[in-house]
Amino acid sequence: MTAGDPTELSATQMLSGFAGGSLTPSSLLEACLKRISATNTRINALTAFDAERAVTEAARSTLRWRAGAPCGRLDGLPIGVKDLQDTQGLLTTSGSRRLRNHVPQADIPMVARLRAQGAIVLAKTNVPELGAGGNTRNPVWGATGNPFDPNLIAGGSSGGSAAALAADMVPLCTGSDTGGSLRLPASLCGIVGYRPSVDVGAHPTRPLGWSAISVLGPMARNLEDLILMLSASHGFDAGDPLSAPGDPARFDGLVTRSLSQLCLGVSEDFGGAPVDPEIRETFRKRVQAVAPHVAECREIDLNLGDMDRVFDILRAESFVAAFGKSVDEAPDDFGDHIHANVRLAREFTLEDRAWAHVEQTRILRAFNSRMAGLDAILLPTVPVTPFPWTQSHASVIDGQDMDIYYRWLALTYRGSLTGGPAITVPAGRDPYGMPFGLQLLGPVRGDEGLLSAARSIEALFARSPETARPRPDLDNLSRPEPGLRSIVTHPPGGQGCGQTAVLTAV
């Protein structure tokens, strides 16, 4: 890394630089583009670019800051937007062959809110095909490598966002989460990913408007930046019946709770999900680092019900609603993961669906009873260290075979079933030298309390090199191993389509 490189500043430090005149949006954007040019060919985190428009917007933002009149709380900050989310005038493929030429006419509401606060949409971030899976690779853009080792996965489905943040390409990124897509890549790349309660961020593009399984959320390098982004993007939209009108200043001025006041629960495996012994031991060490500083830290039984089958049904329901007809019309346009979800959905009956919704309600009520008197429950985020991106998913964990490609995500998707908030914060490295993330769960609509607890734990971890957020060595970022190669491709598309490096097996 270059000394004094502004891309390494936090988002809040960048804004302070704008206000004080030591940094301008134009010079920051120039530094980000330089960092992207040097790094993106190694990890393939960013896909389509809107650089020309970004340069124009940065120049306008620079003039506003010089006049002392920024247009919003994010004015001049370049951001990455997950490629599942529509961006006006910028190629949005969802990693799908069917959408290789899709240039939306409008932003989704979350992106529109971020733009209204002055954020500059610089690029799209890579995803698995149609967001299916915890490994970010697709037939349009290829695979994303981890900034700590490009031969390993960055996670998914917000893997491009997490990798771009860890590599200091942009200070903020959007994400989304059904079974852990904000939290899993955050853990594997050493950044912060937040799944808010279902009412916080409007998601009017959700195919099943009354289903709480999928949410949108922010990703950043630290809690302060994440809360800033959340403050700029949360809110109600009539197209999302689960979003709720609320105080626009809801997340402003959050007070960090004293560690000595926190009451925490602990679960090593979320009710029996398989976890590799090395990851389990790392988690225990992080709990040991926290326990002496808090009011209470006790084990919690999170065997809440038949969580896996409930998730299978709810996930399959959403996939068949979104893609079932298209899969029938053009099966060759979709990969194995999409077919697996649609096929699974068609094996379920209406009685199965009714059971799943009843069981999900029971799971929520059981979770509420476990949360009583607690500020958060601590868990590991990922059950394994990152594996090669050439491998679709973790197929065996601690001797247990995974029966479907997403089963290895149980530590995160089980938490999705409550509809409440969950966050992953960086917590040092695992025994293999890769990032390790600590997951915190909170009660439904307890977002402010969970964020406050997470800030306290983040501050504690920052005091020790063993638990502080790890940083990749970008100056010595390895190239893909022999047998893999990095190529430059120009997928067809409308305006804003930029070049990218695509990791591909040879």
NUTI-249718 format. One record per residue (C-alpha): x, y, z; residue in one letter. Coordinates in steps of 0.02 Angstrom, whole numbers, plus 50000, padded with zeros to 5 digits. Example, Ala and Ser with C-alpha at 12.3 -4.5 7.8 and 13.67 -1.06 7.14 Angstrom:
506154977550390a;506844994750357s;
This chain:
500005000050000m;500585017649964t;500865029050113a;499535042350121g;498425033849995d;496685041350022p;495835024949971t;496415017750138e;495455030750238l;493765026550311s;492225034450232a;492025046350379t;493855051450365q;493605054850180m;492145066150218l;493165075250350s;494505077650218g;493235085150099f;492615096950234a;494375102250285g;495045104150110g;496425091050125s;495515079650003l;494275082349861t;493015070449784p;493945071849619s;495625067149693s;494835052949791l;494005046049635l;495655047049542e;496485037149683a;495085024149682c;495245021749494l;497125019649515k;496855006649652r;495574997649544i;496764997349395s;498124989549503a;497054977149598t;495444972249510n;496334961649379t;496914950549523r;495264947849613i;493864952949491n;492764961349621a;492074975249511l;491224972149344t;490324985849245a;490985003649271f;490195020749255d;491845030149263a;491435044549145e;489865049149241r;490795046949405a;492155059249352v;490815072149310t;489895069449474e;491515070349574a;491955087049494a;490245093949540r;490425087249717s;492135095549731t;491355112349689l;489965109749817r;491215105749955w;492275121049909r;490695131449925a;490315123550093g;488685116250026a;488765097250011p;487135089849947c;487025075650072g;487915065350202r;488835054750071l;489265068649949d;490755063649843g;490995045749906l;491205032649767p;490195016849800i;489994999549727g;488254992549695v;487894973949697k;487534967549522d;485834960749577l;485244978649603q;484644989949462d;485675005549426t;485035018549304q;486045018349143g;487305005649207l;487384987449153l;486544976049280t;486754957749235t;486434948149398s;487794936649331g;486524928949212s;486694925349027r;484914931449003r;485364948749070l;487024951748983r;486304967048894n;485164973549033h;485364992249063v;484004998049185p;483085014349162q;482975017849348a;483875014449511d;483105003549644i;482525014449791p;484045010449899m;485245016049763v;484175031349726a;484265036249910r;486145034349911l;486315045149755r;485175058249834a;486395059149979q;487815062549858g;488545045149836a;489375042049667i;488975025149590v;490645020149515l;490435001549477a;489434985749499k;490074971949612t;490154953849561n;488904940449616v;488524921949592p;487274918549452e;485644926849507l;486324927549685g;486264908649710a;487644902549825g;489084907349936g;490414907549798n;490444922849686t;490644916349508r;489514917149356n;489514914349168p;489544932949127v;490964940049233w;491844924649300g;492444922249479a;492944934149618t;494494929649718g;494824933849899n;495974949049923p;496974938950051f;497234924949924d;496464926749750p;496404907949729n;495124906549869l;493294911649879i;492734928949932a;491044921949984g;489354926549915g;488214932349858s;488904949649900s;490664943349868g;491164956949746g;490624970349871s;491604962450013a;493174959949908a;493114977749839a;492984984850015l;494394974050084a;495504979349939a;495124997949967d;494385000249794m;492865009649860v;492375014850038p;490575008550037l;489584994949947c;487804988649942t;487314970649973g;485834959350002s;485524944150110d;484394928950101t;485434915350181g;486964925250234g;487464934950079s;487964950550178l;488754941450324r;489694926950242l;490784937250122p;491054950350257a;491784936950368s;492884929350232l;493574946250177c;493764954750346g;492464968550332i;490754972450409v;489114965950336g;487424969950410y;485754961150383r;484454973350455p;482734969050520s;481514966750378v;480654983650406d;482244994250394v;482714994750211g;481384995250077a;481534980849953h;480124983549826p;480984972549696t;480784957049807r;479754944549702p;478694939249852l;478284955649935g;477624947750095w;479114936250121s;480434942250244a;481774930150188i;482744942650080s;483344959950134v;484494973650071l;485894980550177g;487534990150188p;489334984250188m;490844994150249a;492544992250329r;491984997550502n;490405000750603l;490515019650594e;490505019250404d;489155006050399l;487995016050512i;488315031450405l;487765021850250m;486275014350339l;485725031650396s;485755037350214a;484805022650140s;483485016050261h;481655020550244g;479915016050187f;479315012150012d;477495008349971a;478054994549852g;478754984849999d;477354980650122p;478614974850252l;479554991450260s;478905003450390a;478815022450402p;479975028650537g;481085042450600d;482295047750462p;483585050650599a;483335033350673r;485165028350658f;485945045350688d;486925047650848g;486915029450904l;487745028151074v;489045014551096t;488555003851245r;489855000851377s;490514983051368l;490214981351555s;488344983451524q;488164970151390l;487314953451420c;487804941151284l;487284923651235g;488464911551149v;488164897351026s;489584888250939e;488514880050806d;486744887450799f;485864872050862g;487034858750792g;487614865150622a;489284857150575p;490814868050608v;492624863350573d;493584860750737p;494864874450695e;493484887250666i;492584881750824r;494194884250924e;494474901450848t;492704906350897f;493014900451075r;494564911451085k;493564926551027r;492234923151159v;493614921751289q;494254938751234a;492534946551257v;491884937551413a;492944946251548p;492334963351492h;490444960851488v;489104959351621a;488584941851566e;489144929151437c;488244912451439r;487914897951323e;486224897751235i;485344882951157d;484854888250982l;484024872050931n;482444881650887l;481554869150774g;481734861750600d;482644876950535m;483454868650384d;481834862150310r;480964878750339v;482344887750246f;482304874950106d;480464878350076i;480514897250093l;482054898749982r;481354886949850a;479704896449853e;480574912749812s;481654905049674f;480204896549585v;479204912749595a;480644922649518a;481364910349393f;480214895249372g;479374900749211k;481014906349133s;481874889949178v;480484880549087d;480624891848934e;482524891748919a;483324878849034p;485034880748955d;485104898949011d;485264893949194f;486584885349297g;486454870549414d;486064880549570h;484544888949494i;483904872249429h;484164864349600a;483104877549687n;481694876849560v;481704857849559r;481624857649749l;480154869649749a;479154858349636r;479384843949756e;478494853449894f;476614854249918t;475454867949981l;475394858250144e;477294859250154d;477214878050127r;475904880050264a;476964869550382w;478504880250345a;477624896450389h;476924889050549v;478624882050596e;479474898550557q;478294907050679t;478724894150812r;480574897050778i;480364915750801l;479474913550966r;480784901251027a;482144913650976f;481254927551070n;481284917151228s;483164914151207r;483474932751178m;482574938151338a;483774948251443g;485164947951312l;485854961751201d;486544949751070a;486974931651036i;488734927750974l;489084914450842l;490374910250709p;489874916650537t;490684903650424v;491014885350471p;492584883350365v;494094893250308t;493974899550127p;494204885949996f;494694887249812p;493434896849706w;493534882749578t;492544872549706q;490694876549700s;490364874849886h;490914866150044a;490304848350021s;490944840750185v;491124849550353i;491844840750505d;491454823950424g;489654828250379q;489094828150197d;488104843250137m;486494837450052d;486274853249947i;487474866749889y;486934879950017y;486874868850172r;488594874950226w;487794891950256l;486724885750402a;487594897050528l;486914912150436t;485294906350353y;484564899850516r;484694917550583g;483774924250430s;482194915150485l;481834926950631t;481704942750525g;482834951450649g;484534959750629p;486194950750614a;487944957650588i;489684951050556t;491184960750625v;493014956950587p;493884947250726a;495654943850670g;496174928550572r;495824909950577d;497224897050599p;497534897450411y;497894916150409g;496224920650328m;494974933150400p;493814927250538f;492144935850570g;491104935750728l;489214935350700q;487994944150817l;486104941450816l;484854953550890g;482984953650927p;481734958250791v;481744977150766r;483174978350890g;484344985850761d;484955000550863e;485394989551011g;486304976750904l;487314990150813l;487784997850979s;488374981151049a;489344977650889a;490244994350902r;490804990151079s;491474973251026i;492314980750872e;493214993350984a;493774979451100l;494454968950957f;495374983950884a;496484984751039r;497404968550999s;498314963450839p;497614945850862e;495804951650849t;495904967950751a;495244969050573r;496514960750459p;497144969750304r;497684960950144p;499434963850077d;498934971949913l;500714976249863d;501104957749858n;499424951349801l;499734934549720s;499214930149546r;498104914949519p;499014898449535e;499674889149383p;498204880949298g;497154896649316l;497284912549217r;496624930149220s;495904936749057i;495134953249006v;493384952448935t;492124964848867h;490404957148893p;489114964948777p;488024978148855g;487424995848854g;488255011548919q;489335009549072g;489974992349022c;491794991649072g;493174978949059q;493594966849197t;494754952449233a;493874935749237v;494664921549333l;494394905649236t;495034887749240a;496114882149096v;
